[in-house]
Amino acid sequence: MIGRLNHVAIAVSDLDQAATTYRDALGATVSEAVDQPDHGVRVVFVELPNTKIELLQPLGTDSPIAGFLEKNPSGGIHHVCYEVEDILAARDRLKETGHRVLGDGEPKTGAHGKPVLFLHPKDFCGTLTELEEA
């Protein structure tokens, strides 16, 4: 079921500063910032040869990233994202085996324009896990 690692998401309080750090200090290619209002975040992607880093900044005070940054003011790894071939089949299999899908269980459109779901961190070694249909 699980495919390749799509990205590792890092919550940051200042997206421009974080993008500059990756671009200037590490020589990375960094995308333009994009607002994702359905998820309450503003994002950039750092392109790597084998995956991506997603830098997330809260988009408003109701953003789940705002809450994360209150608990972790320096920022930090927020979630990992794995690709799956069929997100609905993956969801159904996970639910059948007792794993929790966050929200209403229906996929939302993610930052790449593809369906995504989030899985409860307590079911995956304390790590918030995102699935994205490849």
N, C-alpha and C positions, 0 to 999 in steps of 0.2 A: 504494500500500500504506500509506504513512505517513499518519496522520491528524493531528489537532491535538495540540499540546503539552498533556499532562495535568498534569505538575508538574515542578518542579526540586527535587531533594532536597539538603538541607544537613545534614551531620553536625555534631552539637553534643555537648559534654560535659555540659551541664546543660540539660535540656529545659525545665524550669520557667522558668529565667532567660531562655532564648531566646524562649519563648512570651510572656513578659512584655515583652521588648524589642519584639517585633513588635506586640503589643497596645497598649502604652503609648506607645512612641516613634513608631510609624508609624500608630497608630489602626486596626490590622487586626483582622478577626474571626478568632479562633483557636479551633479545635475542642478538645474534651476529649482528653486523652492516651489512647492505646490501645496495649496490648501486642500485638505481633505475634511470638509465640514461634517460628513457623515460619521467620521471617526474622531472628530475633535482635535485634529492635529495639522500641523504644517510640516512637510517632510522634504528632505533632499536624500538622494541616493549617492553613495560613494561606490564607484565601480571598481571592482577587483577582478583579476583574471578568472577566478573560480566562483565568485559569489558577489554579494553586495552588502554594504552596511547602510542601514536606514537610520538617519538622524531625525528624531521626532521632537518637536516643540509644541507645547500646548496651544490650542487655538481657542482661547477663552478660558474662563475659570471653571466651567463645567467639564472640561476635558479630563479623561482618565489619566492623562500624562501630568496634569497639574497636581493631582493627588499623589502620583508616584514621586514627583519632584519635591513635594512637601515632606515626604518621608526620606527622600534621598536628594538633598539639596545640590549635591555635586553632580547629579545625573547618574547614569549607569545603564547597564543592559536591561532592557525592558522585556523583550521577547525574542524568540527564534521563530523563523518561518520555514516550513518544509513544503515542497510541492507534492501534490497528489494528482493522479490522472482524472479522477471523478470525485468531486467534493461531496456530492450527495451520497454516493456509495460509501465514502470514507466516514461521513457523519453517521450514517446508519449503522455501520460496523462498530464504530466507537460507542454509540449509545447502547447497542446490543450487548457490549462487553462491560457496561457499567461506567463508562467514562462520560464526563460532563462537558457539554458544549455550552459556552457562555451565550448570554442573550437569549433570543427566542429560538435559536437553533437553525435559523434560516441564513444562508450566506448573504453577505453584503459585498458590494463592489469595493475592492481594495485599491491601493495606490497605483497598481499596474493595470487597472481596468478589468481585473479578473475576480471571480468569486472567492471570498475568504471566510473562514470561520476561526474562532479562538476557542481553545480548550483550557479547562480549569487547571491552574498551576499545581494544585494539590494532587492531581492525577498524573502529573508528568514531572516528578522529581523536583517540585518547587519552581518549575519554569513555565511561565505563560507561553503557550505554543500556538502559533498561527498556522493554519493550513491554507494553501493557495492552489487553486486548480491550474494545472500547467497547460 
